[in-house]
């Protein structure tokens, strides 16, 4: 069994500056898995999470995330290494489709969900919030994504999009120039997803959401990034890339932290933080 969780390590390379456009079908089969290059500004809430390794002091892009407020980023808890992570070891890249540390802002505070843990290597309560040192100004390239209302439902078969700089196939890294990838995936019923993963002795919980299509999926290195769907003509984030069995397999869709399960926790921190 080869399951992926983390982590991407792309070197620090030049940035770029996107403009708004609605994502459409692409032609190049490079990807996330089965996806294609995202155009500039298509996903203005997508962020890259950079981490400075204490051993060699090098910065690397390890995960994705999403801007959900002028000062807050949502990512996966398993993207935050260490018991007591130091915010100074993290930066958040905003507004670019190519990895660039120069387009990043410092992190002031890290809040992992208190119930985050791993069972059989699977992350539970796999969400974390990063408070940025300063407020972000919206632009054509940088906007925050709406969170879904608690009552909203995204039935099986709903077509959504996932984005990231992760592997384009299991253990196959995204090639240069490391352009952000986008791919359309389909929501899979939890009961079907649960049965599929149960066959390899892994549990899909109620606070998880499954999405994928054969050959179209998130993969290692996309962790923490957003799964977004249209709700009443507005993009909303319904999932956080969390884990999966290899990538793009027809029997094993990608598994996401279900955002609606964590709305009270997210709102509590965002609205009560000084």
LOLUMTI-608326 format. One line per 5 residues: number of its first residue (from 1); their letters; for each residue x, y, z negated of N, C-alpha, C. Coordinates in nm, 2 decimals, m for minus. Layout:
NUM	A	X/Y/Z/X/Y/Z/X/Y/Z | ...
//
This chain:
1	XXXXX	0.08/m0.12/0.00/0.00/0.00/0.00/0.09/0.12/0.00 | 0.06/0.21/0.09/0.14/0.34/0.10/0.05/0.46/0.09 | 0.05/0.51/m0.03/m0.04/0.63/m0.05/0.04/0.76/m0.05 | m0.02/0.86/0.00/0.05/0.99/m0.01/m0.01/1.08/m0.11 | 0.07/1.17/m0.17/0.03/1.28/m0.25/0.09/1.41/m0.21
6	XXXXX	0.22/1.42/m0.25/0.28/1.55/m0.22/0.37/1.52/m0.09 | 0.48/1.56/m0.08/0.51/1.71/m0.08/0.59/1.73/0.05 | 0.57/1.85/0.08/0.63/1.90/0.21/0.76/1.97/0.17 | 0.86/1.96/0.25/0.97/2.05/0.23/1.02/2.10/0.36 | 0.97/2.22/0.39/1.02/2.29/0.51/1.11/2.40/0.47
11	XXXXX	1.22/2.42/0.55/1.31/2.53/0.52/1.25/2.66/0.53 | 1.31/2.76/0.48/1.26/2.90/0.49/1.29/2.95/0.63 | 1.18/2.98/0.71/1.20/3.02/0.84/1.12/3.15/0.87 | 1.14/3.21/0.98/1.08/3.34/1.02/0.93/3.33/1.01 | 0.87/3.45/0.98/0.72/3.46/0.96/0.66/3.50/1.09
16	XXXXX	0.53/3.52/1.08/0.45/3.58/1.20/0.33/3.65/1.14 | 0.27/3.72/1.23/0.16/3.80/1.18/0.03/3.78/1.27 | m0.07/3.70/1.21/m0.19/3.67/1.28/m0.30/3.77/1.30 | m0.41/3.74/1.40/m0.53/3.83/1.42/m0.65/3.74/1.41 | m0.77/3.80/1.40/m0.88/3.72/1.37/m0.93/3.65/1.50
21	XXXXX	m0.97/3.52/1.48/m1.04/3.45/1.59/m1.10/3.33/1.53 | m1.21/3.29/1.58/m1.28/3.17/1.53/m1.21/3.05/1.59 | m1.17/2.95/1.50/m1.10/2.83/1.56/m1.18/2.76/1.66 | m1.11/2.71/1.76/m1.18/2.64/1.87/m1.10/2.51/1.90 | m1.15/2.43/1.98/m1.08/2.31/2.02/m0.95/2.34/2.08
26	XXXXX	m0.85/2.27/2.04/m0.71/2.29/2.10/m0.68/2.18/2.19 | m0.56/2.19/2.25/m0.52/2.09/2.35/m0.41/2.01/2.30 | m0.32/2.07/2.22/m0.20/2.00/2.19/m0.23/1.90/2.08 | m0.19/1.77/2.09/m0.22/1.68/1.99/m0.10/1.67/1.89 | m0.08/1.78/1.82/0.02/1.78/1.72/m0.06/1.82/1.60
31	XXXXX	m0.02/1.79/1.48/m0.10/1.82/1.39/m0.12/1.83/1.25 | m0.14/1.85/1.15/m0.21/1.79/1.04/m0.21/1.64/1.09 | m0.31/1.57/1.12/m0.31/1.44/1.20/m0.42/1.46/1.30 | m0.38/1.46/1.43/m0.47/1.48/1.54/m0.52/1.62/1.55 | m0.45/1.71/1.50/m0.50/1.85/1.51/m0.42/1.93/1.61
36	XXXXX	m0.41/2.06/1.60/m0.34/2.15/1.69/m0.30/2.28/1.62 | m0.22/2.36/1.69/m0.17/2.48/1.63/m0.29/2.57/1.60 | m0.29/2.63/1.48/m0.39/2.73/1.44/m0.34/2.86/1.50 | m0.44/2.94/1.55/m0.40/3.07/1.60/m0.39/3.17/1.49 | m0.32/3.28/1.52/m0.29/3.38/1.41/m0.42/3.44/1.36
41	XXXXX	m0.44/3.44/1.23/m0.55/3.50/1.16/m0.68/3.41/1.16 | m0.67/3.29/1.22/m0.79/3.21/1.22/m0.83/3.16/1.09 | m0.74/3.14/1.00/m0.77/3.09/0.86/m0.70/3.19/0.76 | m0.75/3.31/0.75/m0.68/3.41/0.67/m0.66/3.39/0.52 | m0.73/3.29/0.47/m0.72/3.25/0.33/m0.61/3.15/0.30
46	XXXXX	m0.56/3.08/0.41/m0.46/2.98/0.39/m0.33/3.04/0.33 | m0.28/2.98/0.23/m0.15/3.02/0.18/m0.05/2.90/0.18 | 0.07/2.93/0.17/0.18/2.83/0.15/0.24/2.85/0.01 | 0.26/2.74/m0.06/0.31/2.74/m0.19/0.46/2.71/m0.19 | 0.54/2.80/m0.22/0.69/2.79/m0.22/0.74/2.76/m0.37
51	XXXXX	0.84/2.67/m0.38/0.89/2.63/m0.51/1.04/2.64/m0.50 | 1.10/2.69/m0.61/1.24/2.70/m0.62/1.29/2.59/m0.70 | 1.37/2.50/m0.64/1.43/2.38/m0.71/1.54/2.43/m0.81 | 1.53/2.40/m0.94/1.63/2.44/m1.03/1.77/2.39/m1.00 | 1.77/2.27/m0.94/1.90/2.20/m0.92/1.99/2.28/m0.82
56	XXXXX	1.93/2.32/m0.71/2.01/2.39/m0.61/1.96/2.53/m0.58 | 1.86/2.57/m0.65/1.80/2.71/m0.64/1.75/2.74/m0.50 | 1.73/2.64/m0.42/1.67/2.66/m0.28/1.52/2.67/m0.29 | 1.46/2.75/m0.21/1.32/2.76/m0.20/1.27/2.67/m0.09 | 1.16/2.60/m0.12/1.10/2.51/m0.01/0.95/2.52/m0.02
61	XXXXX	0.89/2.51/0.10/0.74/2.51/0.11/0.69/2.37/0.07 | 0.62/2.36/m0.04/0.58/2.22/m0.09/0.44/2.19/m0.07 | 0.35/2.29/m0.06/0.20/2.26/m0.06/0.13/2.38/0.01 | 0.00/2.35/0.03/m0.09/2.46/0.08/m0.17/2.51/m0.04 | m0.26/2.60/m0.01/m0.35/2.66/m0.11/m0.44/2.75/m0.04
66	XXXXX	m0.53/2.82/m0.12/m0.62/2.91/m0.06/m0.64/3.03/m0.15 | m0.65/3.15/m0.09/m0.68/3.27/m0.16/m0.83/3.27/m0.18 | m0.87/3.27/m0.31/m1.02/3.27/m0.34/m1.07/3.40/m0.40 | m0.97/3.50/m0.42/m1.00/3.62/m0.49/m0.88/3.71/m0.46 | m0.90/3.84/m0.48/m0.78/3.93/m0.45/m0.65/3.89/m0.53
71	XXXXX	m0.67/3.82/m0.64/m0.55/3.79/m0.72/m0.53/3.64/m0.76 | m0.62/3.56/m0.70/m0.61/3.42/m0.74/m0.60/3.32/m0.62 | m0.52/3.22/m0.64/m0.51/3.11/m0.54/m0.55/2.98/m0.60 | m0.62/2.90/m0.52/m0.66/2.76/m0.56/m0.57/2.66/m0.49 | m0.52/2.57/m0.57/m0.44/2.46/m0.51/m0.46/2.33/m0.58
76	XXXXX	m0.38/2.23/m0.55/m0.39/2.10/m0.62/m0.30/2.10/m0.74 | m0.35/2.04/m0.85/m0.26/2.04/m0.98/m0.14/1.96/m0.95 | m0.15/1.85/m0.86/m0.03/1.77/m0.84/0.08/1.84/m0.76 | 0.05/1.96/m0.71/0.15/2.04/m0.64/0.24/2.12/m0.73 | 0.21/2.12/m0.86/0.28/2.20/m0.96/0.37/2.10/m1.04
81	XXXXX	0.50/2.10/m1.00/0.59/2.01/m1.07/0.62/2.05/m1.21 | 0.65/1.95/m1.30/0.70/1.98/m1.43/0.59/1.99/m1.54 | 0.64/1.97/m1.66/0.54/1.97/m1.78/0.50/2.12/m1.81 | 0.60/2.21/m1.81/0.57/2.35/m1.84/0.62/2.43/m1.73 | 0.55/2.44/m1.62/0.61/2.51/m1.50/0.63/2.66/m1.53
86	XXXXX	0.74/2.71/m1.48/0.77/2.85/m1.49/0.72/2.93/m1.37 | 0.63/3.02/m1.38/0.57/3.09/m1.27/0.68/3.16/m1.18 | 0.79/3.19/m1.24/0.90/3.25/m1.16/0.96/3.16/m1.05 | 0.93/3.03/m1.07/0.98/2.93/m0.97/0.88/2.91/m0.85 | 0.78/2.99/m0.85/0.68/2.98/m0.74/0.65/3.11/m0.67
91	XXXXX	0.63/3.10/m0.54/0.58/3.22/m0.47/0.47/3.17/m0.37 | 0.38/3.26/m0.33/0.27/3.23/m0.25/0.29/3.31/m0.12 | 0.29/3.24/m0.01/0.30/3.30/0.12/0.16/3.33/0.17 | 0.14/3.45/0.22/0.01/3.50/0.27/0.01/3.54/0.41 | m0.09/3.51/0.49/m0.11/3.57/0.62/m0.03/3.52/0.73
96	XXXXX	0.05/3.42/0.72/0.13/3.37/0.83/0.09/3.23/0.87 | 0.12/3.20/1.00/0.10/3.07/1.05/0.23/2.99/1.05 | 0.34/3.06/1.03/0.47/2.98/1.02/0.54/3.01/0.89 | 0.61/2.91/0.84/0.67/2.93/0.70/0.76/3.05/0.70 | 0.74/3.13/0.60/0.82/3.25/0.58/0.82/3.30/0.43
101	XXXXX	0.93/3.29/0.37/0.93/3.33/0.23/0.92/3.48/0.22 | 0.96/3.55/0.33/0.95/3.70/0.32/0.81/3.75/0.32 | 0.71/3.67/0.35/0.57/3.71/0.34/0.50/3.66/0.21 | 0.58/3.64/0.11/0.53/3.58/m0.01/0.52/3.68/m0.13 | 0.44/3.65/m0.22/0.42/3.73/m0.34/0.45/3.64/m0.47
106	XXXXX	0.50/3.70/m0.57/0.53/3.63/m0.69/0.41/3.58/m0.76 | 0.42/3.47/m0.84/0.31/3.41/m0.92/0.33/3.46/m1.07 | 0.22/3.51/m1.13/0.23/3.56/m1.27/0.19/3.45/m1.37 | 0.10/3.36/m1.32/0.04/3.26/m1.42/0.00/3.14/m1.35 | 0.02/3.02/m1.41/m0.02/2.89/m1.36/m0.12/2.83/m1.45
111	XXXXX	m0.24/2.79/m1.40/m0.33/2.72/m1.49/m0.37/2.58/m1.42 | m0.32/2.47/m1.48/m0.37/2.34/m1.43/m0.49/2.30/m1.50 | m0.58/2.23/m1.44/m0.70/2.18/m1.50/m0.66/2.10/m1.63 | m0.73/2.12/m1.74/m0.69/2.05/m1.86/m0.70/1.90/m1.85 | m0.79/1.85/m1.77/m0.82/1.71/m1.75/m0.73/1.65/m1.64
116	XXXXX	m0.64/1.72/m1.59/m0.55/1.67/m1.48/m0.46/1.56/m1.54 | m0.46/1.44/m1.47/m0.37/1.33/m1.50/m0.37/1.24/m1.38 | m0.28/1.14/m1.39/m0.28/1.04/m1.28/m0.32/0.90/m1.33 | m0.41/0.84/m1.26/m0.45/0.70/m1.29/m0.41/0.62/m1.17 | m0.33/0.52/m1.19/m0.28/0.43/m1.08/m0.22/0.52/m0.97
121	XXXXX	m0.16/0.63/m1.01/m0.10/0.72/m0.91/m0.19/0.82/m0.85 | m0.32/0.81/m0.88/m0.42/0.89/m0.82/m0.45/1.01/m0.91 | m0.44/1.14/m0.86/m0.46/1.25/m0.94/m0.61/1.27/m0.97 | m0.64/1.29/m1.10/m0.77/1.32/m1.15/m0.78/1.47/m1.18 | m0.89/1.53/m1.16/m0.91/1.68/m1.19/m0.79/1.75/m1.12
126	XXXXX	m0.78/1.73/m0.99/m0.66/1.77/m0.92/m0.67/1.92/m0.87 | m0.69/2.01/m0.96/m0.71/2.15/m0.92/m0.62/2.24/m1.01 | m0.57/2.34/m0.96/m0.49/2.44/m1.03/m0.52/2.58/m0.98 | m0.50/2.68/m1.06/m0.52/2.82/m1.03/m0.38/2.89/m1.04 | m0.35/2.97/m0.95/m0.23/3.06/m0.96/m0.27/3.20/m0.96
131	XXXXX	m0.24/3.28/m1.06/m0.27/3.42/m1.06/m0.15/3.49/m1.00 | m0.17/3.57/m0.90/m0.07/3.65/m0.84/m0.03/3.77/m0.92 | 0.10/3.82/m0.90/0.14/3.93/m0.98/0.07/4.06/m0.95 | 0.02/4.07/m0.83/m0.05/4.19/m0.79/m0.17/4.16/m0.70 | m0.26/4.25/m0.70/m0.38/4.23/m0.61/m0.34/4.23/m0.47
136	XXXXX	m0.41/4.15/m0.38/m0.38/4.15/m0.24/m0.48/4.23/m0.17 | m0.43/4.31/m0.07/m0.52/4.39/0.01/m0.57/4.31/0.13 | m0.70/4.30/0.16/m0.75/4.23/0.27/m0.71/4.29/0.40 | m0.69/4.21/0.51/m0.65/4.26/0.64/m0.70/4.16/0.74 | m0.67/4.18/0.87/m0.71/4.08/0.97/m0.64/3.95/0.94
141	XXXXX	m0.53/3.95/0.88/m0.45/3.83/0.85/m0.47/3.77/0.72 | m0.53/3.85/0.62/m0.54/3.80/0.49/m0.68/3.83/0.43 | m0.75/3.73/0.40/m0.89/3.74/0.34/m0.91/3.63/0.24 | m1.00/3.64/0.15/m1.02/3.53/0.06/m1.14/3.45/0.11 | m1.14/3.32/0.08/m1.25/3.23/0.12/m1.36/3.23/0.01
146	XXXXX	m1.48/3.22/0.05/m1.59/3.21/m0.04/m1.60/3.07/m0.10 | m1.64/3.07/m0.22/m1.67/2.94/m0.29/m1.81/2.91/m0.27 | m1.85/2.78/m0.25/m1.99/2.74/m0.23/m2.07/2.76/m0.35 | m2.20/2.79/m0.33/m2.29/2.79/m0.45/m2.30/2.65/m0.51 | m2.32/2.65/m0.64/m2.32/2.52/m0.71/m2.42/2.42/m0.65
151	XXXXX	m2.53/2.48/m0.60/m2.64/2.40/m0.55/m2.62/2.35/m0.41 | m2.52/2.40/m0.34/m2.50/2.37/m0.20/m2.46/2.23/m0.18 | m2.52/2.17/m0.07/m2.49/2.03/m0.03/m2.43/2.03/0.11 | m2.33/1.95/0.12/m2.27/1.93/0.26/m2.29/1.78/0.29 | m2.39/1.75/0.36/m2.43/1.61/0.38/m2.33/1.53/0.46
156	XXXXX	m2.32/1.40/0.45/m2.24/1.32/0.53/m2.26/1.35/0.68 | m2.15/1.36/0.76/m2.16/1.40/0.90/m2.14/1.54/0.92 | m2.14/1.63/0.82/m2.10/1.77/0.83/m1.96/1.78/0.89 | m1.94/1.87/0.99/m1.81/1.88/1.05/m1.74/2.00/0.98 | m1.63/1.98/0.93/m1.55/2.08/0.86/m1.41/2.09/0.91
161	XXXXX	m1.33/2.18/0.86/m1.19/2.20/0.90/m1.10/2.19/0.79 | m0.98/2.13/0.81/m0.87/2.13/0.71/m0.75/2.18/0.78 | m0.66/2.26/0.71/m0.54/2.32/0.76/m0.42/2.29/0.67 | m0.31/2.30/0.73/m0.18/2.28/0.65/m0.06/2.26/0.74 | 0.05/2.26/0.67/0.19/2.24/0.73/0.24/2.10/0.71
166	XXXXX	0.15/2.01/0.68/0.20/1.88/0.64/0.23/1.79/0.76 | 0.26/1.66/0.72/0.30/1.56/0.82/0.19/1.55/0.93 | 0.24/1.52/1.06/0.14/1.50/1.17/0.11/1.35/1.19 | 0.17/1.26/1.11/0.14/1.12/1.10/0.21/1.07/0.98 | 0.18/0.96/0.93/0.24/0.91/0.81/0.39/0.91/0.82
171	XXXXX	0.45/0.98/0.73/0.60/0.99/0.73/0.66/1.06/0.85 | 0.58/1.13/0.93/0.63/1.20/1.05/0.61/1.35/1.03 | 0.72/1.43/1.00/0.70/1.57/0.97/0.65/1.65/1.09 | 0.59/1.76/1.06/0.55/1.86/1.15/0.68/1.92/1.22 | 0.69/1.92/1.36/0.81/1.96/1.42/0.82/2.11/1.43
176	XXXXX	0.94/2.16/1.45/0.97/2.30/1.48/0.88/2.35/1.59 | 0.82/2.47/1.59/0.84/2.58/1.49/0.75/2.58/1.37 | 0.70/2.47/1.33/0.63/2.45/1.20/0.50/2.54/1.20 | 0.43/2.55/1.31/0.31/2.63/1.31/0.20/2.56/1.23 | 0.12/2.64/1.16/0.01/2.59/1.08/m0.08/2.50/1.17
181	XXXXX	m0.12/2.39/1.12/m0.21/2.30/1.20/m0.36/2.31/1.14 | m0.45/2.28/1.23/m0.59/2.28/1.20/m0.65/2.15/1.26 | m0.75/2.09/1.19/m0.82/1.98/1.25/m0.96/1.97/1.20 | m1.05/1.93/1.28/m1.19/1.91/1.24/m1.21/1.77/1.19 | m1.27/1.76/1.07/m1.30/1.63/1.01/m1.44/1.63/0.97
186	XXXXX	m1.49/1.51/0.95/m1.63/1.48/0.91/m1.65/1.44/0.77 | m1.75/1.49/0.70/m1.77/1.45/0.56/m1.82/1.31/0.56 | m1.76/1.22/0.48/m1.79/1.08/0.47/m1.87/1.06/0.34 | m1.98/0.98/0.34/m2.06/0.96/0.22/m1.97/0.90/0.11 | m1.98/0.95/m0.02/m1.90/0.91/m0.13/m1.91/0.76/m0.15
191	XXXXX	m2.04/0.70/m0.13/m2.05/0.56/m0.16/m1.97/0.47/m0.06 | m1.97/0.51/0.06/m1.89/0.44/0.16/m1.74/0.45/0.13 | m1.70/0.58/0.11/m1.56/0.60/0.08/m1.52/0.52/m0.05 | m1.61/0.52/m0.14/m1.57/0.45/m0.27/m1.55/0.30/m0.24 | m1.64/0.24/m0.16/m1.63/0.10/m0.12/m1.50/0.07/m0.05
196	XXXXX	m1.46/0.17/0.04/m1.34/0.15/0.12/m1.22/0.15/0.03 | m1.21/0.24/m0.06/m1.09/0.25/m0.15/m1.09/0.15/m0.26 | m1.21/0.10/m0.29/m1.22/0.00/m0.39/m1.16/m0.13/m0.34 | m1.16/m0.15/m0.21/m1.10/m0.27/m0.15/m0.95/m0.27/m0.17 | m0.89/m0.16/m0.20/m0.74/m0.16/m0.24/m0.72/m0.11/m0.38
201	XXXXX	m0.83/m0.13/m0.46/m0.83/m0.11/m0.60/m0.80/0.03/m0.64 | m0.86/0.13/m0.57/m0.84/0.27/m0.60/m0.98/0.33/m0.62 | m1.00/0.42/m0.71/m1.13/0.48/m0.75/m1.15/0.61/m0.69 | m1.26/0.63/m0.62/m1.31/0.76/m0.57/m1.42/0.81/m0.67 | m1.39/0.91/m0.74/m1.48/0.96/m0.85/m1.58/1.06/m0.79
206	XXXXX	m1.68/1.09/m0.87/m1.79/1.18/m0.83/m1.74/1.33/m0.80 | m1.63/1.36/m0.87/m1.57/1.50/m0.85/m1.47/1.50/m0.73 | m1.48/1.40/m0.65/m1.40/1.39/m0.53/m1.49/1.39/m0.41 | m1.43/1.43/m0.30/m1.51/1.44/m0.17/m1.42/1.38/m0.06 | m1.48/1.30/0.03/m1.41/1.23/0.13/m1.44/1.30/0.27
211	XXXXX	m1.34/1.31/0.35/m1.36/1.36/0.49/m1.25/1.31/0.58 | m1.29/1.28/0.70/m1.19/1.24/0.80/m1.26/1.18/0.91 | m1.19/1.16/1.02/m1.24/1.09/1.14/m1.12/1.01/1.18 | m1.14/0.89/1.25/m1.02/0.81/1.29/m0.92/0.90/1.37 | m0.80/0.90/1.32/m0.70/0.98/1.39/m0.70/1.13/1.36
216	XXXXX	m0.79/1.17/1.27/m0.80/1.32/1.24/m0.81/1.33/1.08 | m0.71/1.39/1.02/m0.70/1.38/0.88/m0.60/1.48/0.83 | m0.61/1.51/0.70/m0.50/1.57/0.63/m0.39/1.47/0.60 | m0.27/1.51/0.56/m0.16/1.42/0.54/m0.07/1.47/0.43 | 0.04/1.40/0.40/0.13/1.44/0.30/0.19/1.58/0.34
221	XXXXX	0.19/1.66/0.24/0.24/1.80/0.26/0.13/1.90/0.28 | 0.01/1.85/0.31/m0.11/1.94/0.32/m0.18/1.96/0.18 | m0.13/1.88/0.08/m0.19/1.89/m0.05/m0.21/2.04/m0.10 | m0.32/2.06/m0.17/m0.36/2.19/m0.22/m0.43/2.28/m0.12 | m0.43/2.24/0.01/m0.49/2.32/0.11/m0.64/2.31/0.11
226	XXXXX	m0.71/2.40/0.18/m0.85/2.41/0.18/m0.92/2.32/0.29 | m1.03/2.26/0.24/m1.13/2.20/0.34/m1.24/2.29/0.34 | m1.27/2.35/0.46/m1.38/2.45/0.47/m1.49/2.41/0.56 | m1.61/2.45/0.53/m1.73/2.42/0.61/m1.81/2.55/0.63 | m1.89/2.55/0.73/m1.98/2.66/0.75/m2.10/2.64/0.66
231	XXXXX	m2.14/2.74/0.59/m2.27/2.73/0.51/m2.34/2.87/0.53 | m2.46/2.86/0.60/m2.53/2.98/0.63/m2.45/3.08/0.70 | m2.37/3.03/0.80/m2.29/3.12/0.89/m2.17/3.18/0.81 | m2.14/3.13/0.70/m2.02/3.18/0.62/m1.93/3.06/0.60 | m1.80/3.08/0.61/m1.70/2.98/0.57/m1.69/2.97/0.42
236	XXXXX	m1.70/2.85/0.37/m1.69/2.83/0.22/m1.59/2.71/0.21 | m1.52/2.71/0.09/m1.43/2.60/0.07/m1.49/2.50/m0.02 | m1.50/2.37/0.04/m1.57/2.27/m0.03/m1.47/2.17/m0.09 | m1.35/2.17/m0.05/m1.25/2.07/m0.10/m1.11/2.12/m0.11 | m1.03/2.05/m0.19/m0.89/2.08/m0.20/m0.81/1.95/m0.17
241	XXXXX	m0.72/1.96/m0.07/m0.65/1.84/m0.03/m0.58/1.77/m0.15 | m0.61/1.64/m0.17/m0.56/1.58/m0.29/m0.48/1.45/m0.26 | m0.54/1.35/m0.20/m0.47/1.22/m0.18/m0.53/1.14/m0.07 | m0.47/1.03/m0.03/m0.52/0.94/0.07/m0.43/0.82/0.09 | m0.49/0.72/0.17/m0.41/0.60/0.20/m0.35/0.62/0.34
246	XXXXX	m0.22/0.64/0.35/m0.16/0.67/0.48/m0.23/0.80/0.53 | m0.25/0.81/0.66/m0.31/0.93/0.72/m0.38/0.89/0.85 | m0.51/0.94/0.86/m0.58/0.92/0.99/m0.64/0.78/1.01 | m0.64/0.69/0.91/m0.69/0.56/0.92/m0.84/0.56/0.92 | m0.90/0.48/1.01/m1.05/0.48/1.02/m1.12/0.43/0.89
251	XXXXX	m1.05/0.35/0.82/m1.12/0.29/0.70/m1.09/0.37/0.57 | m1.00/0.47/0.58/m0.96/0.54/0.46/m0.95/0.69/0.49 | m1.06/0.76/0.47/m1.06/0.91/0.49/m0.98/0.98/0.39 | m0.94/1.10/0.42/m0.87/1.18/0.32/m0.97/1.21/0.20 | m0.90/1.22/0.08/m0.98/1.25/m0.04/m0.94/1.39/m0.10
256	XXXXX	m1.05/1.46/m0.13/m1.03/1.60/m0.17/m1.09/1.62/m0.31 | m1.04/1.71/m0.39/m1.11/1.76/m0.51/m1.23/1.83/m0.47 | m1.35/1.80/m0.53/m1.47/1.86/m0.49/m1.49/2.00/m0.56 | m1.49/2.10/m0.48/m1.49/2.24/m0.54/m1.61/2.26/m0.63 | m1.73/2.22/m0.59/m1.85/2.25/m0.67/m1.84/2.19/m0.81
261	XXXXX	m1.76/2.08/m0.82/m1.75/2.02/m0.96/m1.67/2.11/m1.05 | m1.59/2.20/m0.99/m1.50/2.28/m1.07/m1.53/2.43/m1.07 | m1.65/2.47/m1.02/m1.69/2.61/m1.02/m1.69/2.67/m1.16 | m1.75/2.61/m1.26/m1.75/2.68/m1.39/m1.61/2.71/m1.44 | m1.52/2.61/m1.42/m1.38/2.63/m1.47/m1.31/2.74/m1.39
266	XXXXX	m1.33/2.74/m1.26/m1.27/2.84/m1.17/m1.32/2.98/m1.21 | m1.45/3.00/m1.22/m1.51/3.13/m1.25/m1.47/3.17/m1.39 | m1.47/3.08/m1.48/m1.43/3.12/m1.62/m1.29/3.18/m1.62 | m1.19/3.12/m1.55/m1.06/3.18/m1.55/m1.04/3.31/m1.47 | m1.11/3.31/m1.36/m1.10/3.43/m1.27/m1.16/3.55/m1.34
271	XXXX	m1.28/3.53/m1.40/m1.35/3.64/m1.45/m1.31/3.68/m1.60 | m1.24/3.59/m1.67/m1.21/3.62/m1.81/m1.07/3.66/m1.82 | m0.99/3.65/m1.72/m0.84/3.67/m1.73/m0.82/3.83/m1.74 | m0.74/3.87/m1.83/m0.71/4.01/m1.85/m0.64/4.07/m1.72
//
